[in-house]
Amino acid sequence: MSYIKIEKDKLVNLEYTLTKEFLRSNRGGAYASSTLAGCNTRKYHGLLVVPLKGDLKHVLLSNMSETIIQHDKSFRLGINKFPGGVYEPHGHRYLREFESDPIPASTYRVGGVILKKEMLLAQNENSLLIRYTLIDANSPTKLRLQPQLAFRSIHSLKRANLNLNVKINEVQNGFKIKLYSDYPYLNMQTSVKNKFVAAPDWLYNVEYEQEQLRGYEYQEDLFVPGYFEIDIKKGQSVVFSASLDEAATASLTKKFDSEILKRIPRDSYENNLLNSAQQFFTINETETYPEAGFHWYGFEFREALISLAGLTLPQGDTKLFEESMQTILKRFYKTKEVIGADIQLLLIRSLQQYADYLQNPTYIWEKYGKEITKLLKSTIEGAYTSLLHENGLLWIPEEYPNRTWMNEVIDGQAVTPRYGYVVEINALWYNAVMFAEALAIGNNDKKTPKLFAPFKDKMAESFRQIFTNSKGRHLSDTIDSRNVTTDTRCNQLFAVGLPYSPLDDKQRKAVLESIEDHLVTERGIRTLSPRNHKYERVACDNEYNRKRTKHQGSAFPWLLGLYTEAKLNIEGPSALFGLSKRYLAFEAVMHERGLGTISEYYSANPPYEPHDAISYAPSIAEIRRMKQLIDNFAKNSPK
């Protein structure tokens, strides 16, 4: 039985199926995604979404409407939403089963006809394959396939227009078309001969409900070039291909079978996490990197560095780690914009995680020592929007109020302004300096530690004096020239979870207790204590309120990685049982919003509704790393 399997009673309920989304990507940056009903609810949904013109993704094939024809009667299996809450046609009524292992598969029943639809993306090319299998039929049957085309960026919507190129060019068992001159051809073909009926038309005013809820434009027109019609017999399979390259149609069936064999089974919680982790990576001729999440995120430095260890090392993929790190470093040194006060520190933290995994400090120093030294020297010189003070701590000038991970902006103003001395920036800074010094000394490098000599001995005491506040056990979040922000926030986790902490054991224990009293939930670590007047128990999905509430209580799964490190370092073996329960609690998420994956963040209070990206690299990475930390600690603990 499939790990994720949904039966008829739920599938015919649109309120259920429209909130469940599947997602598949390939290593080339393409993806396919929609809801279980087959109705796109986001402008980001599409069956073939590919990177073009750089990293930006474009929706080429938005959707497919299938029709079963018997005795001159048509039964339409597709579905779209139109104005007035109208769904047409009503293909979801024929859904009988959905499975996700190893690929998304939907089974439809129309009278005596049972049709199975399976979908995958070719691993190393921009190609969608859909296999239709007629499992049962009591009379001659035709299958009609009507492609719905968008040819647009994932961030925009298209309307019917006169700039369209409707010309189709015949290819084997199909045709190719490019709606606009600056796009490549899309080849649409079938594994068997078909009758293609050219009937160019627009599907007007298709609506995307999630975009409407988020406060964006939500209507567009999709172009329909015509339809394929295929005679299909009981037991026969037909493969449809949509690709940037022309397919050899005689080998499509074989190609589909071989692509399935490349898939890791999604038959368990752990394998779903592993599959999800792999879906973030784009690998091309010049670069390898993880994207931040689906659907609208691309490459982001912060998310890539938080995620890289957890996406690669639990399965021992050091090659993928190193190739991704090479790309990240190259992009980091090339960028001209101000990207954050923590990026260079997270870069060093990622290399520290790699060093912990390899247990080979000589290799790390030989391969990355110059990079680590260069990053720290540049930080000392003030290259990354922060200034080094005489007390050994980093200060973010007031003109950079949104250079930490809490960086939402409304009307040009930071929602959670954080500048001056910022707690996680200085915890990361202390950890980076101490790690680099230990690595250098262990490799007989006497020059590098001299960089830190003027301030290293001041750092821990300065940190404690500045961030320890008299109002409670927790650390202050920020201190600037006018204010001390004593809000109980998640950012203090860095001071107790990182390998090198400026706090003593007693202080770390007190801070951890405060975090557990205020911030720990089943879905991650809250960003703000419920006892704070700014606390928002429910995150909102429209754009303004989403930005306003995102960091005012919402629970982020990725912070559980740091929390796990803190618990194990402070409490030892006694923490294992509770941490294992927290890890296993996320198994329920596999059957929720994004099937088999974990969302960006969750509402702060039960029932912990998921929000923003349906699949977020830091969430997946740190939950996987959480399991790795638990297993390693249990393995190495005295029996």
C-alpha positions, 0 to 999 in steps of 0.5 A: 500500500502507498504511504500516501493514499487517498480514497474516493470519499475525500477526493470528491470533496473539493474543500479537501482536494483543493487544499492538498498539493502535489509537487515534483521537480527534476535536477534541472530546475523544472517542476510540476505541481497542482492540487489533488483535484487537478484544479490549479489554485495558484499562478505558480501551479503548472504541469511543466514549469521550467527555468528560462532566461536565467533562473526565472521559472516559466509556466508553459503547460498550465493544465491538461483536460482529459475526456473519456468518450464512449458511445458518442458520450463525453465524460470530462475529467478536468477542472478549472475555477471560473468567476462566481465560484463556478468549477467546470468541468467537474472531473473531481467527481470521477476521482476514486484514488490518489497515490504518491509512491513513487510518482503521483497517480490518480485513478478515475472511474466513469461508469464501466471505464477505469483510467489511471493517470501517472505523472513524472518529470524526466530527471535530466531534461525539461520534459513532462511525461503522463501515462494514461492506462485504461484499466477497464472498459466495456466498449470502444473508448477514446481518450481526448487530451486538451493542453492548456498553455500559459507561456509566462513567468510564474510571477505574472498572468496572461490575458488573451492578446493579439501577439500570439503565434498560433502556428503549429509545426508538425512533429512525430505523433504531435506538434510543437508550438511557441506562443511568443517569439522569446520562448522556446518551442514546446513539443507535445507528442504521444507514444501512439498515433493520434488524431490532432484537431486544431481548434485554437481558442482561449479559456477565459477568466481562469481563477487561482483561489490562493492568489486571490486570498493572498491579495494578488491578481488571480485571473488569466486566460489560457490558450488551447491549441486544440486536442488529441484524440486517441483510440485506447483499448482495455489494458493499453497505456498511452504516454503523453510528452510535453518537452522542450526537445522533440521526443522519439515517440517509439521509446516514450513507454520505455522512457517512462518505465526507466524514469520510474526506476530512478525514483526513491520510493516514497514509502515511509516518513524518512523517504518522503523527507529524502525525496523532498530534500532532493527536489530543491537542487538544480544541477546544470553545466555550470552550477549546483545549488539548492533553491529555497522553496516552492513555489516562488522562491529561487536561490537565496543565500540565507536559506541555502546555507541554513539548509545545505548540511541537512539536505545532503549529509544525512544521506552522506552526499558529500559531493553534492555538498561540495559542489553546492558550496562551490556555487554558493561561494562563487555567487557570494563573491560576485554579488554587488548588493547588500544581502544580509549581516549574517550570510558570511557567518552562516557560510562559516557555520555550514562549513562547520557542520561539514567539518563535524560530519567529516571529522577531518579538520585537516581536510576542511582547513586545506580545502576551505581554510582560506575562504574562512579566513577571508570571510572573517577578515572582511567582517572585521573590516566592516564589509558585510553591513556590520561594524566590529566594535572594540568590545568584540561584538558586531553592530548593525547600523540603523540604516540596515534594519532588515538585514537579518532573517526577520526581514519583512518590509511593508511600504519601505519600512521594516516590520521587525526592525533589528539593528545595533547589537543583534543576538543571533548575529553576535552568537554566530560571530562568536561561534565563527571566530572560535571555530576558525581559531580551533581549526587554525591551531589544530592545523599549526596555522599561527597567523590566522589567530592573530586576526582575532587577538585584539578582541577575542578575549572580550567577546564572551564577557561583552555578549553576556553583559549586553544581552543578559537582561534583568527582566527574565532568564531570556536574552535580549533580542537587540540593543541599539543606541536608544532601546533595548528590545527584551522581547522573548524571541527565538533568535536567542537559540543561536546562543545556546544551540551553536557549538561555541557559546559565549554563555556559561552552562548555567546561563545556557540552561536558563535560556533554554528553559525560557525558550521551552516555557514560551516558544516551543510548539509541535510545529517548530519554535515560535518567533515571539512569546505568547505573553508579548502584546505584539503576539499574533496567534494566527498567521494570515495569508493576504500579503499585508497581514502575512508580512505583518504577522510572519515574525510575531509568533509564527512557528518555524520548523527549521529552528528545531535543528538548533533546539535539538543541538541545545537540548542534547548539549545541555541535557544529554541522554535525558533529552532523547525521548522528547526530541524523538517525539518532536521529530515523529510529530512531523510525520502527520505533516506528510499528509497535509498541505504539500503532500510528503513535504513541510511548509515554511512556517505554521500558525503559533497556536493549534491547529498550527495551520501551514503558511507560505511555501508548501515545501521549504528547504530549511524546514526539510533540512533541519528536521532531517538534521534533527533526526541525524543529531538524535541518532548520532547522539544515541549511537555514541552515548554510553549504554 
